[in-house]
Amino acid sequence: MGTLHAEKFAARRDAKVIAVADSNAARAEALARKLGCSAFTDYRGAIGAADAAAVAVPTERHFEIASTCLQAGLNVLVEKPITSTVQQAQELVALAARKGLVLQVGHVERYNATFRTLAARMTRPLFVEAERLSGFKQRGADVDVVLDLMIHDLDLAVALSKSKVTDVSASGFRVLTGDIDIANARVEFANGCVANLSASRVSQAPVRKLRVFQTDLYASADLQAGKLRYVRQAKGAIDSTEETHEKGDALADQAKAFVASIMQQKPTQVGGEDGLHALELALSVGRLVRERLAKFG
């Protein structure tokens, strides 16, 4: 992910990558040669010359690195989940506010062109259903499937509902690791919206599907293929339309938004508070799954 972030920023005219840092010196040097910048094995070596940092490291190091960068006056884009604990996330949010810096969290699906188009057309979602499945990958295995995958859809559900969470129930199982590999969560919101979310990192085929229902409209999105389908009733008949948004680049749009927020000194679309709320919800789901596993085995 660090390589991908660096490449997106390097492709921009309004930003310059001055350094990459990786504990693997050979990997850092290879990327630095490609981008024409400096390479470090310790991220602190690049802090003095930078205006901003993209933090894409294992989750347990998010707080250490992001807080060090913020303390040094750097704007920060940190991968999701924002931190390992709610307290750490609260501290990061407060630190960024005190320093007057941008703290953006890498909930990249918010910049998915298909999701953005869908969200713009939904006025009052009543039911949200999401399915996010993938094959097992070592990257991301430092956290459970809720923090690795489901957190994306928890964030999208909150963004769609525009309401506070009132109740959460969840179940899940361990399959290939010692932690949760499959999970399902039901989230209820104060305005009556309900979200049913499923995530798995032990599936054969990748799936990223989202379905949203409201009184006059049903929308189905394939966030991976960039396809949207709308169904509504029109003059007694069922009307269905389809759209394609397959040429979008959510990671590039996320980088664009980060740079724009810094240069325009405006709050980012997916800031630290959003990351904090998603983390709180994800940790609640994980806790409920573990409680159920402890009870039923």
N, C-alpha and C positions, 0 to 999 in steps of 0.2 A: 504493500500500500504506500509505503514511503516513496518508492520509485515512481509510482503512478502520480502521486501528488506533485512530486518534483517536476515531472514531465509536463503536467498541466500548467503549472506556474511558469515554466520555462518557455512555453508556447505563447505566453501572453506578451503584448507590447508594453503594458503598463506595470509589469513586474519583472524583476531580475532575480534569478536564483544565484546567490553568492556562495552557498556552501551546502553540502550534504553531510550528514553525520550518521555513521553506522558502526556498531561495535566490531563488525567484520570489515577489516581494513581493505581487503581486496574488493569487496562489493562496493564500498564507499568510493574507492578510487576509480572503479570502472564506470560508475554512474557520473562521477565528477568529470571524467574525461569526455563522456558523451555530452554533458550539458555545458562544459567549459567553465567549471567553477572549482572551488576548493573542496577538499575532502578532509573529514575529521573522524576520529574514532570516539571522541568525547564531544558531545553537542555543545558544551560550554565554550569551546574554542571559537565558535562562530557567532556567539551572542552579541559581542560588542559591535559588529559591523552590520547587523540586521535590523530591520524594522518590524519583521513579523516572522513567525515560525509555524510550520506545520508539524504536528506531533503525531507520528504513526509508529507506535511502539507497543509492546505488550501492555495490557490494561493496568497491571499493577504498577507500572512506571508513569502512567499518565499524570498523576498528581505531582509527583516530584519534578518532572520535566516542565510541565505546563506552568506550574507555580514559579519555578526558577525563571522561566522566560518572562512571565508577567512582571515579576519583581524587578527584572532588568529593563522593563519598559517596552517589551515586544508584544504586539498583537498576536493572538494565538488561535490557530485552527487545530483542534484536537479531535482525533478519531473517536468514534463511539465505542463503548459507553464512555461518558465524560470522565469518570473515575471509577474506582473500585467500591467506594462507599459514599453514602449520602452526605456525611459530614465533609469529606474531601470536596465533593461537588459544591456544597454550600460555600466552602472557603474559597474555591476558585472563582465562583460567581461574585462573591464579595470583594475579592482582590482585584478582579478586572474592573469592577465598578469604582473602587477607590482610586485606581490608577487611570481611569478614563480610557481603557483599552478595549478593543474588540476581542471577545471570546466567542468563537463560533465552534459548534460541535458537528462532527461529520455524519449527521443523519442524511446521507446523500440522496435517499429516496424522495426527500422533499423537493429535490431539484429535477426529479424524473419528469420529463415532458408529459408523459402519459398521465401521471398522477396529478400534475398541476392543472392539466386540462379538465380532468374529472372533478377535482376539488372546486374549480371555478364554476362548475355547473350544478353542484349540489348545494341546495339552500338549507335544508334541514334533514340530514341523514337520520334514519330511524334504526337501521341495522347495518353493521359493517362486518364483512366476513373476509378474512385474509388467510392465505395459505402460502407458506414460504418453506420450500424443501430444497435440500442440497445433499450431494454426496459428502462423505467425510473428508475433511481437509485438516491438516495439522495446524495451519494458520487459523487462529480463532479458537483453537481447542484449549487455550489457557483459561477460558471462561465457559459456562454452560451454554446450551443452545438458546436460552432466553436472552442472555446478554450478547450472544453472538449474532443471532438471526431475528428472533421474535421482537427484539427491541425496536427494530425498524418499523414493524407494523403497529406496535404499541404507540410509537410516536405519530404515525400516520392517523391512527384512530383518534388520538387526542386532538390532532390538528383538524380532522374532519368534524368531530363532534362539537368543538369549541365550548366544551363544558367540563365541569369538575367530575372526577371519578368518585362514585359513591359505593361501589362494591366490586370485589374481584373474587373469582373462584378459579381454580386451576388443577390440572392433573398432568402427570408426565412420567417418563421412564428412563432408566439407564440402559444402554444397549452395548455400545463399543467402548465407552470410557467409564471412569468412576463417577461421572457427574451426569446431569440431565442431558439426554440426547434427543428426546422427543417431548414436546410440551403442547398443551392446549389450554387456552385461557378464555374466560368469559368476563368481560369488563362492562359494567353498567355506569352510565353517566347521569348527572343530576337532571338533564333535560329529557331523559327518557331513552336516549340512544343506547343501543347495546352493541358490543363488538365481540365476535367470536373468532379467535385467532389460533392458528396451528403452525407449528414450526418443527422441522426435523433436519438433522444433519447426518442421517443415515439412510437417505433415499437414493435410488438409482438415477433418477432424472431430476434436474433442477426445475423448480416451479416457483413463480412469484406472481400470484394472482390475488386480485382484490375485487370484491363485489360490494356495492353500496346501494341501499334501498331507501327511498323516501316515498311520500304519499303519491306523487305523480310520475316517478321516474325510477328505473332500475339501470344501474351502470355496472358493466363488467370490464375489468382491465387486466390485461396481461402485461405486467410491468417489465418483463424481460423481453418480450417480442415487440413491445410498443403498440399494442392493439387495444382499441376501446370499442365497446358495443353499448349502445343505449336502447332501452326498450320503454315505450310509453303507450298509453291508450290515446288514440286520436279518432274522434267521430265514430266511436263504437268499434273500431278496429285496432289491432295491435301493430304499432309502427316501430320498426327496428332500423337503426342506422349504425354504421361502423366507420371507424377512423383508424389511421395508422400514424404513429409518431416514432418510427423506428430509427430515425437519424439523430436523435438527441444524444447528448453527452453530459450526463448528470454530474460527473466528477469535474468536468471543465466548467460547467455552470456554477458549481459550488465554489470553485476557485475564483471565478469572476465575481461572485457575490461577496466573497471575503475581501478581495482587493477593493471593490467598490465601497464596502462599509468603512474600510480604513481611510480611503482617500476622501470620502464624502463626510466622514465623521458621523455616520448614522448607525443605529442599531442593526445588527444582522438579522436576517429572516429566521435563522435557527441558532439562537444564542445559548448562553450558558443555562438560563432558566429552563429552556426547552430540554436541554440535555439532562438537567437535574430532575425534571418531571418524568422523563422517560426512564431514567435510572431508578427512581423511587418505585415506579410501577413495575419495572422488570424485576427488581429485588423482591417486591411483594409476591409476584408470580413465582419466582424461584423458591421463596420461603414456603409458600403454600404447597408447591409440588413436593418439597422435601418432607414436609409434615405428613403429607399423604403417603409418601413412600415409607416413612418410619412407622406409620400405622398399619399399612397393608403389605409392606415388603416389596 
